């Protein structure tokens, strides 16, 4: 604050001199700010010449307040007076007009609305409760938390394909509570009932259920007032699912979580009327799995849900599953999935594909580097993976192939006759009892109509920052992998949107910088049956990166994520335990297949601890980030960044770091230039003592 040592006039003055016209002191003093009405205070150094307006403007900027709303009061003997902007800063000042040196949240006149009590809606409600804000209401058509994906779409036998640690609803260091710690003790790959149980457990632990309006459908939305004015709000017409009665609810902000896409892609094939077997979609228990014993089943498609249905069919003793796909997508074994989720920084795609190799070679799946979705440099040092669906994750997919229980057929269906599939290549697949069409899902234009929109701008409905919308974005497009699951992405989205809604001036500043003009736009396409809200993963990543790049404070919200995921994973799913669970599952499936009549010899699990330790070495070589198979040092806690004015980075509180920096400054004073927010031509004077680094001096930067 008041860093006139960086002012060009001062910088261009010869040593020992003073600039003409204005005078900037070369000495420092300590200033203490005290808040009127409480004991909170802040002490920091300033140049002696620093004026009230210098400090006030910086303080207002940090607290996202109007400088005119802040007064500085100084005591003179037995009396006090309000300081003028031009006054030189006193050493002890009382601040009037603020409640804390931490940014204060904006209080909206109406509640925050949340549509959907599935994963993301529940996460949002939990985040508000955790921050002490209960001014919200959540609507859902179901009678419990969980959302469409797990309540309606999932089958009874559906399993979480990724580990529970990457998915649990209280993911994030800032979300940890006494009742919701690192998720140790939960099943690693829980089934539907256990997943729903965990949602309800979190809802109870956080106390969000009183703010949920179940059996409620938001049928209509009207914007009251000019959308571009801060005072506008939204009037919702909410219908009771049971009685049909309507009520109006006003909200100032509206989070929208329509879930995954909810309509099955309908493709009718010639001959379905004479097929003579069941044609279903493998969702919401529409397939009679209990009738599959000894029968053949064909699954059309190759996404994660197709792979999930193949597993379920074989668990119900199906004789054989034919997975019919135009082209074969990459699938992930369990070990690479675990490795990605525990890594403190994203795992390079090169390492991901190399980790696939042991399982692919064992199951004769070919070289993962040769798959259509892999785009690599000639030396394979750089790679990106782009495909229209997520990885199907699981070891059993490969084991089913080894035992002859699953066959991938790269072809397309031409027509059907009685229990027979006729393929474009001329091949016939006979004696098929059930066909499951896992051909993908489509969005619902009802969502677009609710918002009266034709496009998304970033992740905001029609560019309205107070109507954020998040879906499970379509496909995969990455060169480095942070996750194969939901947890970290949902955590980042909720924290980003909530921060902007808590501090609207931050958004308005970004808007003035041209944010809306830089964000990607996703338009509805009725010919492709694609609503505006259905965007792919590349679009979602671009929108998030652009938004975060325009406000450094948004990056700080995820500052603890790398260490958190590394610590949490090695607590919830430590390597030795996880690897043994993978082996146990592998062996149990082989026992099941033998009981079903398979005669193949035992197949050893293709991953060992020594192999995985080698992956850690490669990871460190590629990322230059140390990580160990044994996990991090658990004796040291994660330091959550302080959001107070004048707070220091963690390294600045360590004596050896300060000594090292002081030693460097004795030789090179450019550090001050690099650490200053001023990008002018910063000089390096040698006639003033700027080379001793202390926490107090570092507070100048803050």
Phi, psi and omega in degrees: 000128180068036183280074182286350175297343179260001179287134182307321180301318182286323184293326186272004180273135178302153180307133179088346182264180178230147180290154178282151174086313179228155182239128177241127184286156178253009179247161181242158172217164181260134179243138175241124175259132177240138181273131179296122175099354174213180187266001183289136178214162184222128180241135182201160179270148173221163170292149183303328183280359185299134182262164180303317184295331177299309183289318183298317181294319178292321178295316179296321179296317181293328183262006182053049180238166173279126179306329181290345180274358182247134175239141174254126182245134179235143180267133175235100183066238180267359183241168177233157176213153176280128182283146177273154180304329183274353180294146172288140183299131174279168183281333177230121185226137174264131183258127177247136177112358175230154180258341183198161174276004171262145180305134181268139182285144176288140178255111181281149182290335179240162179297161169279131179260145177228121177260113179110126178247033172277207185304305186287322178294317177296319178301317180296314179299319179296320180296320178294316178299317183298328181274002179085014182251115179251014181275063179211163176217138182241133181248140175208144182283342179276177179256014180201168175284155179141325175080171184302316187301314185264334179277316188257305188289321185293145172276165179303326184266002180300138180240153169289123183281322175277171179288152181301328181301327181277347188248333191308143193292338179263030178303133177121137181300325181287350181262353182293133175229178180299322181271345181235080180270192171306136193284058178277137178101347175276157177299143181292314181237076186290153173275177186309311184299320181289324177298313179296323177300320181291325175298313182293322177301313180296319179300320179289316182298321181275344179077035183269345187301324178297344183257008179263134173247093181282168181054037183232133180241123177281106188265336184210147179225128175236136176271122181260116184097176179287124184300333182276355179263144183299333187280355184291159176212181185239131176257119182256138168260117184248123181258141173285127179296328184276308186263339184084355179296148182246151175215154179258137178227127177264135178225151180267333179225147182222106173279138184236123180229082182286002177082191174292170176295141197246355181252131177294139174289117185266116172231118179264133182253145177302133177096002179300330183288341180248004183302319175083359176239187181272135172245117185222189184241356177070027179232153175052039176057034179277357178254127179282076185303329182294347179262007188272349186307121177079003184252162177264147180223142177245133178243124180265118182123169184214025177276185182299324182286330176295315178296321179297319179292327177297315178301313182298319180297316181291324177297335177263024171068028172302145181292312180202145177245127173258119178258104187266120184216145179296321175210149189276124177273157174293141172238152183250128168294171185288322184299312177300324178299312178300316184299314179300318185287337179269344185295130180293334174233161183306141179275125180301143180302328178303314180290323179301311181295322178294328177288335176292331193305312183304319180286321180295319179294319180298316186268007180058045179269002183085182179275122180301334179292341183267000182291152185300332185276357184263125177241107188232155172287165184300322181272003178061024177278336179230140182207146171229148181242120183232112175214164189278354179223162177287166173297133162284128189245130176154149178279331186296334177303315181287322181293322177300321179294317180299325182269003179076014180275341182226135175231124172280128178240110180272096184192183176231152181277127180264312180197173180235145164233191186303111178050032181224136176258125176257119186264161182299328181287347184104348179290149174241135174249115188254168177058043178264128185267323183223142171244127174250124180267090175263063188265012180103170183239156179242157178281175183243117181296349176301326180295313178299318182293325178302318183268000180052047185236155175245354183204157167256141172244112192061227178252032180241134180297115179055028178079011180271107187296345178266010173230067178289149180221132180231133171235171172283096190303148187283137167082196183215137179204095186204151171251338177227144190240120176268326184200157168249009190231195190263329194308303187290324180293316178296318179301315180293318180298310183298316181296320180295310183295319181295321179299315180294323179286330176286333183227072186301333179295333175295317178295315183298326176295317178295322179297318179296334179278359177094026183304310186297332180284340183265340183289148176291157180239133178240115185259153176292147177224099185291329179296324178269004181057043184237107177295164182295327186284352181269096180246160182266177187291327178296318178298313182298317180296317180298316180298317181293318182295316180296315181299313183292326183293339183266003178207102182304334182294334178291326177294325181296336181296334181253019185298330182269354186302313183302311181289326179299310184296324179295313180291313184299317184293320181283351172270312183283320184226064180301151190305310184301315179294315183296314181298320179294323177295322176297316180295318179300315179297316179303313181290322180295322177293321178296320176298317179299315182296322178294323177293334178275001175110000179288145184244005182299147177290159181303138179249116179295149177295134189281355181248141176235165179297320180298321178297316182292323176299325175295325176297323178296321178295317178296319179303314181294322179295322183279325186255344185062025177244120181290134175212143185239149177297333179279353178092181184279173174284108185282353181284343180256127182281163175280129179269117178278126182304139177277131183263015181282156173298133178084003180291152185252153171295155186300323183294334183286352180262001181257124187302317183294329177292319180293320179297318180297318180293320178299318179297320179294321181293332179298333180261328188215114184268011181291347179304319182297322178295318182291327184274347180282146175285344181279123183260020177289180179287094185278126182273171180230088181276146181251002184262012177225149187277083178250011188255010175252115185267127176226161175304325181295320179293323179296335178295340176301318180296318180294000000 
